[in-house]
Amino acid sequence: MRAIQVYEVGGPEVLQEAEVDQPRPGPGEAIVEVAASGVNFLDVYYREGRYSLPLPFTPGAEGAGTVVEVGPGVADVAVGDRVGWVEIPGTYAERAVVDSSRLVPLPDDIGFETAAAVLLQGMTAHYLVKDAYPVQGGDTVLVHAAAGGMGLLLTQLITHLGGRVIGTTSTTAKAELAKRAGAAEVILSSAVDDLAAEVRRLNGGQGLPVVFDGVGAHTFDASLASLRTRGHLVLFGAASGAVPPFDPMRLADGSLTLIRPSVGHFIADRSELLRRAADVFEWVRSKALEVTVTGRYALSEAAQAHSDLEARRTTGKLLVVPDAAAVGGRGETQS
């Protein structure tokens, strides 16, 4: 079968299409024919070597498709089931082998592309606003990169919960997207000299109870400076690079808290995984979350997908679609 292989860590160019052996299921495992795979910064972190996997490996950790074979002892799914999954490497391929206990059955009204586009980021948004910092009605919240795939979902969800979003984006076109998702205010990060001062101006001179920061190195200082006394910085990603080591005494200026959560710790139990997934699907069903797919790439275009994501040339969600004939082209949007 065809799959993307990483033989050495590095830039997008290390994503190589190759012919590999068909996977075979072991005890408790299922083979899934991949219909679509989400493209995430998590994939970039593995490709760059920030997170390690034995070489060579197939990247991609979010997918949806149909179960075509099961191994001994599988009780959670059966051949023919439509499923999705996250946090299991190997989705940039025609078929993937997945621990059956990590598969999420898809409701009939949730398509493969929607599942592959929303599961990882949707469940991330779920634990961010429900657990990392429980957003309350009336909270004013800063969301960095508010027009990205993760930012759009967070903005919609915070607004749905009664919060007020101040977003940051890099262009006016992206600012319009963030506003359509519900952002009350959007700051063009390149147009202000002091981002934290602008945040406080837009909040009546006050700091914020929480900042959701998936950008990392480029925004960390401004995020801390945007918080009120006893405010919370939720650092859930590093799209611009890892935050350098810093003195924790910086947090004493305001009794601030910092959390660096990871989605895997919030879906480790199957019941929690299914509960969060069910909530995400219900939000999609009720239109509280609208999923926007703005780029579909064939396997052979995986490197281009990573280049586009890292260069911030995209908004919404990108997918790798193993069936090249199904690729509708970049620039199409699906809700």
DRENMI-979961 format. One record per atom (N, C-alpha, C): residue in one letter; y, x, z. Coordinates in steps of 0.05 Angstrom, whole numbers, plus 5000, padded with zeros to 4 digits. Example, Ala and Ser with C-alpha at 12.3 -4.5 7.8 and 13.67 -1.06 7.14 Angstrom:
2
A488652645156
A491052465156
A493452645156
S495552575142
S497952735143
S500152585157
REM end
This chain:
335
M497650175000
M500050005000
M502550185000
R504750064994
R507350204994
R508650185022
A509850415030
A511250425056
A513350645054
I515350625071
I517250845075
I516151035096
Q516251285089
Q515351495108
Q517551685115
V517651775140
V519451975149
V517752215156
Y518052435140
Y516452675145
Y518052875162
E520652855162
E522353015179
E524852855186
V525952895210
V528252735218
V530752845204
G532652665201
G535152745187
G536652505177
G538152545154
G539852345143
G538252135128
P539651945115
P538251735100
P536351835079
E536852075069
E535152185047
E532352245056
V531752255082
V529052305091
V527252055089
L528351825083
L526851585079
L525551595051
Q522951635051
Q521551675026
Q519451455021
E519451334998
E517451134991
E514851274984
A512551184995
A510051314990
A507751114990
E505551194978
E503051044979
E501451135004
V500750945021
V499351015046
V496850835047
D495050905065
D492650755068
D493250475080
Q491750275072
Q492050015085
Q491350035114
P493049905131
P492449915160
P489949745167
R488649815188
R486349665197
R486849595227
P486149345234
P486749265262
P484749365282
G485749455304
G484049525326
G483849295346
P482549335368
P482349115388
P485149015396
G485448755396
G488048645404
G490248665384
E489648765359
E491748805339
E491448605316
A493648565302
A493748395278
A495048545256
I494148495231
I495548595207
I497248375196
V499748435191
V501648245181
V502748335154
E502648155135
E503848205109
E506848155113
V508448365109
V511248355116
V512848215094
A514248005102
A516047865083
A518847975084
A519748065107
A522448175110
A522548345135
S524248555134
S524648725157
S527548765162
G528448725187
G531248765194
G531949065194
V534349115186
V535449395187
V537349405210
N536849595229
N538349615253
N539049905259
F541149945276
F541750215284
F539450345300
L537750185312
L535350295324
L533750455304
D533550355279
D532050505259
D533450775253
V536050775253
V537551015249
V536951225271
Y536951125296
Y536451305318
Y533751445316
Y531651285307
Y529051405303
Y529151605280
R530451525258
R530551695235
R531951965241
E534051955257
E535552195264
E534152365285
G532152245299
G530852395320
G531952355348
R534052175350
R535052115377
R532951995395
Y531351815383
Y528951705395
Y526651835379
S524551915392
S522452065378
S519951895373
L518751945350
L516151845342
L514652075329
P511952085332
P510452295318
P510852275288
L511252505275
L511552515246
L508852535233
P508552415208
P510452235196
P510251955208
F512451795205
F512351525214
F513651335195
T513051085197
T514350875181
T516450745199
P518950745190
P521150635207
P521150325205
G523050215219
G523349925220
G522049815244
A523449655261
A522349555286
A522749255289
E523449115267
E523848825268
E522848705242
G521048515244
G519948405219
G518948125222
A518248015200
A517047745199
A515147725176
G513047575179
G511047555157
G508747385165
T506447415151
T504147255154
T501747425163
V500347325184
V497947465193
V495747445172
V494647675164
V492547685144
V489947785154
E489947905178
E487448005190
E487848045220
V485748005235
V485948055264
V483648215273
G484048375294
G481948535306
G480548395328
P478548535340
P477048415362
P478748335385
G478148105398
G479548025422
G482247895418
V483047835394
V485647715389
V485547415394
A487247325413
A487247035419
A490046915415
D492147085412
D494846985411
D495546875384
V494346985362
V494946895335
V492446875319
A492646755295
A490346725277
A491246785248
V489346845231
V490046895203
V491446655192
G493646705177
G495246495166
G497746425182
D497846515207
D500146455224
D502646595214
R504946455215
R507546575209
R508646685235
V509446945235
V510247075260
V512547255255
G513847325277
G515947535277
G515447725301
W516747955300
W516448145322
W518748345322
V519048475345
V521148685349
V519948905365
E521349135364
E520649365381
E517849475375
I516849435351
I514349555342
I514849705316
P514849965316
P515450115291
P513450055269
G514550075244
G512750055221
G513249825202
T515649705203
T516149465187
T517149525159
Y518049765153
Y518849835125
Y516349885109
A514749685104
A512149715091
A511249435081
E509249445064
E508149185054
E506549055075
R505249205093
R503649095115
R504149265140
A503949135163
A504449275188
A502249195208
V501449375226
V499549315247
V501149285273
V500649055286
V502248975309
V500448885332
D501048965356
D499648865380
D500148565380
S497948405380
S498248115377
S499747985400
S499748115423
S501248005446
S504248025442
R505148175423
R507948205418
R508948035394
L507147885382
L507947715360
L509047445370
V511147355357
V512447105364
V511846905342
P510446685348
P510046485327
P512646365318
L512946325292
L515346215280
L515245915277
P517245765287
P517245475282
P517445425252
D516545185243
D516545125215
D519345135202
D521445085217
D524045075206
D525545345208
I524145555215
I525345825216
I524045995195
G525546065174
G524446225152
G524046515159
F522546655142
F522046935147
F524547105148
E526447065129
E528847225129
E530547165154
T530746915161
T532246845185
T531046985210
A528346975212
A527047095235
A527547395236
A527147525212
A527547815211
A530447895215
A532247705210
A535147765214
A536147715242
V534747545257
V535947455283
V534347535307
L531747605305
L530147635329
L531147865347
L531448105336
L532148335352
L535048305363
Q536848255345
Q539648235354
Q540147975370
G538747765363
G539047515378
G538047535406
M535647665410
M534647695437
M536347905452
T537448105437
T539248295450
T541748145460
A542947985443
A545247825452
A544547645475
H542147535476
H541147365497
H541247505524
Y539947745525
Y539847875551
Y542547995559
L544148065539
L546848175545
L548547965560
V548647715549
V550447515561
V549147355583
K546447375586
K545147225607
K544347405630
D543847665626
D542847835647
D544548075652
A545248235631
A546848475635
A549548405647
Y550848195637
Y553148075649
Y553147775642
P552547605661
P552547315656
P555247215649
V555747155624
V558447055615
V558846775626
Q561246735637
Q562046475648
Q564246355631
G564446095632
G566645965618
G569246065629
G571146135611
G573746245619
G573846545619
D571646685618
D571646975616
D572947065589
T574647265590
T575647395566
T574047655563
V572847695540
V570847905535
V571648075511
L571448335513
L571848515490
L569248575477
V569048525450
V566748585434
V567548785413
H566449025414
H567049215393
H565349165368
A566449235345
A565049195319
A564248905316
A566148725320
A565648435322
A564748315296
A565048455273
A564148345247
A561448455238
G560248635254
G557648725247
G555548525254
G553048575246
G550848385252
G550648315281
M550748515299
M550648465327
M553148335337
G555448435328
G558048335337
G558448045331
L557647955307
L557947675299
L556247495317
L553847575323
L552147415341
L553247405369
L554147625379
L555347635406
L557847455408
T559547475387
T561947325387
T561347025387
Q559546945370
Q558746655369
Q557646565396
L555946725408
L554546645432
L556446635456
I558246835459
I560146835480
I561946585478
T562846525453
T564446295449
T562946035456
H560446025448
H558745795455
H558545755485
L558545975500
L558345955529
L561045905543
G563145875527
G565845815538
G567546065543
G566646295534
G568246535537
G570346565514
R572246745518
R574346805498
R573847095489
V573647135463
V572947395452
V575447535441
I575847775450
I577647965435
I575748155421
G575948165395
G574248345379
G575748575367
T574248785361
T575349005346
T573849025319
T575349085298
T574149135272
T575749355258
S574749445235
S576049665221
S577749575197
T577449325188
T578949235165
T579848945169
T581848855154
T582848585156
T580748385146
A579148465126
A577048285117
A574948235139
K574248445153
K572348415175
K573648255198
A576248285202
A577548135223
A577347835217
E577547755192
E577347475185
E574547375190
L572447535185
L569747455192
L569447415222
A570547595238
A570247575267
A571747315277
K573947255265
K575447015273
K573846765265
R572546765242
R570946535234
R568546505253
A567646725265
A565446705284
A566346615311
G568946595315
G569946485341
G571846675356
A572346915347
A574047105361
A576846985363
A577946985387
A580646885391
A582747085382
E582147335386
E583947555377
E582247775365
V583347915345
V581948135333
V583948365330
I583048605339
I584648845338
I583549025316
L585349105297
L584549315278
L584649585292
S582349695298
S582249935314
S583850165302
S584050175276
S585450395263
S588550355263
A589450115271
A592250055270
A593650075297
V592250145318
V593450165344
V593050445355
D595050545370
D594750805382
D593350795409
D593650575423
D592450545450
D590950285450
L588350295445
L586750055443
L586749895469
A586350035491
A586249905518
A588849765524
A591149885517
A593749765522
A594049505506
E592949505481
E593149265464
E591349045475
V588949125485
V587148925498
V588548795521
R589848955538
R591148845562
R593548665553
R594948745533
R597248585523
R596148305514
L593948305500
L592848045491
L591547885513
N591348005537
N590247855560
N592247835582
G594747805574
G596947755593
G597447985612
G596848235602
G597348465619
G595048535637
Q592848385637
Q590648425655
Q588248555641
G586648705658
G584148805647
G582048585645
L579848655634
L577748465628
L575448485648
P573948265652
P571548285669
P569248445657
V569148445630
V566848575617
V567648665589
V566448885580
V566548985553
V563749025543
F563048915520
F560548965506
F561049165484
D559849405488
D560449635471
D557849735459
G557449695433
G555249805418
G555950035400
V558450135403
V559450345386
V559050615398
G559650635424
G559050885439
G561251085440
A560851325428
A562651545432
A565551485426
H566051345404
H568851305395
H570351095412
T568950935426
T570250715440
T569950725471
F568350905481
F567650905509
F570050925527
D571851115522
D574251145539
D575950895539
A576450785515
A578050545513
A576650305527
S574050295526
S572550085539
S572950095569
L572650325581
L573150355610
L575950275617
A577850365601
A580750315607
A581550025603
S579849875590
S580449585585
S579449405608
L578049515627
L576849355648
L578749315672
R578449085685
R579849025709
R578349155733
T579549145756
T578149235780
T575449085783
R573349235788
R570649135791
R569649015764
G570649125742
G569749035716
G567149175708
H565849075687
H563249165678
H563249265649
L562349505645
L561949605618
L559049595611
V558349435590
V555649405581
V555449565555
L554249805557
L554049995535
L551249965523
F551049815501
F548349745491
F547649895465
G549350075455
G548750215431
G550550455428
A550050605406
A551550855401
A551850895371
A553050695358
A553350705329
A555050945320
S556951025337
S558651255329
S557651515341
G555451505355
G554351745368
G554151705398
A552551865411
A552051845440
A554551915456
V555051775478
V557251845496
V556652105509
P558552295508
P558052555522
P557752525552
P556552715565
P556352705594
P559052665607
F559252515629
F561852475642
F561352455672
D563552495687
D563452485716
D563352195726
P561252115740
P561151845750
P563451765768
M564951965778
M567251895795
M569351745779
R569251765752
R571151605736
R570851315742
L568451225749
L567950945754
L569250855780
A569851045798
A571050975824
A573850875821
D575150945799
D577850845794
D577750565784
G577450375803
G577150095796
G574449985805
S572850145817
S570150065826
S568649925802
L568550075780
L567349965755
L564350005756
T562949845741
T560049875738
T559449925708
L557450085704
L556550155676
L553550105675
I552649955655
I549849925650
I549250005621
R546950145618
R546050215591
R543250085587
P543249835580
P540649685578
P539349735551
S536749665550
S535149675526
S533449415524
V533349305500
V532049045497
V529149045506
G527749265503
G524949275510
G524449215539
H526249275557
H525949225585
H526348935592
F527448775573
F528048495578
F526148315564
I524248425549
I522148265536
I519448385541
A519148555562
A516648685567
A514348495573
D514948275587
D513048075593
D512947875570
R510447795562
R510247605539
R511647345544
S511547245568
S512846985574
S515847015571
E516947245579
E519847285575
E520547325546
L518847465531
L519247495502
L519347225489
L517447055494
L517346795481
L519646615490
R520446635515
R522646475525
R525246545511
R525746805509
R528246895496
R528246815466
A525946865453
A525746795425
A526146495420
A525046335438
A525346045435
A528245955438
D529646085457
D532546025460
D534046105435
V533446335424
V534846435400
V534346235377
F531846155373
F531245965351
F532645705355
E532945615380
E534345365386
E537345395380
W538445625386
W541245675379
W541745675349
V539845785334
V539945785305
V539745495295
R537845355306
R537445075298
R539844895303
S541244945325
S543544785333
S546144885321
K546045105306
K548345235294
K550145375314
A549245405339
A550745565357
A550845855347
L548645945334
L548546195320
L548046145291
E549746265274
E549246255245
E548546535236
V546346555222
V545346815214
V546346865185
T547647095182
T548747165156
T547347415145
V545847385124
V544547605111
V546347685087
T547347925088
T549248015068
T548048235050
G545748335056
G544548535039
G541548525040
R540248525016
R537348535014
R536648774997
Y534848945007
Y534149194994
Y531149214990
A530349304967
A527549364962
A526749604979
L524149654982
L523249884997
L524450144986
S524550164960
S525650404947
S528550444953
E529950244964
E532750254970
E533350285000
A531350345015
A531650365044
A533850575052
A533850795038
A535851005044
A538650895039
Q539050735018
Q541650615012
Q542450425034
A540450275044
A541050085065
A542050235090
H540850455097
H541750615120
H544550725114
S544950835090
S547650945084
S549750735086
D549250495076
D551250275077
D551750195106
L549650175122
L549950105150
L551650305165
E550950565162
E552350775177
E555250805168
A555750755143
A558450785133
A560250545138
R559050345152
R560550095158
R561549965133
R560049975112
R560749835087
R559749555087
T558449465109
T557149205109
T558149035132
T557648775130
T558048595152
T555448435153
G555048285175
G552648125177
G550148295179
K547948185169
K545348305172
K544248405146
L542948635147
L541548755124
L538548735128
L537148685105
L534248665106
L532948855085
V530648955092
V528949085072
V526748885066
V526448825040
V524548625030
V522448775014
P519948795024
P517948955010
P517348854982
D517448594978
D516948484951
D519548504935
A519648714918
A522148764903
A523048534887
A521248364877
A521948134861
A523447924877
A523247944904
A524547744921
A527347824929
V528048074922
V530648174930
V532848024914
G534547884928
G536547724914
G539147874908
G539348114919
G541748274914
G543548284938
R545048494940
R546948524962
R549348344957
G550548244976
G552848074972
G552147784973
E549547714971
E548847434976
E548847385006
T549347135013
T549447065041
T547646835047
Q546146855069
Q544346635077
Q545046565106
S545246305111
S545746225139
S543246075149
REM end
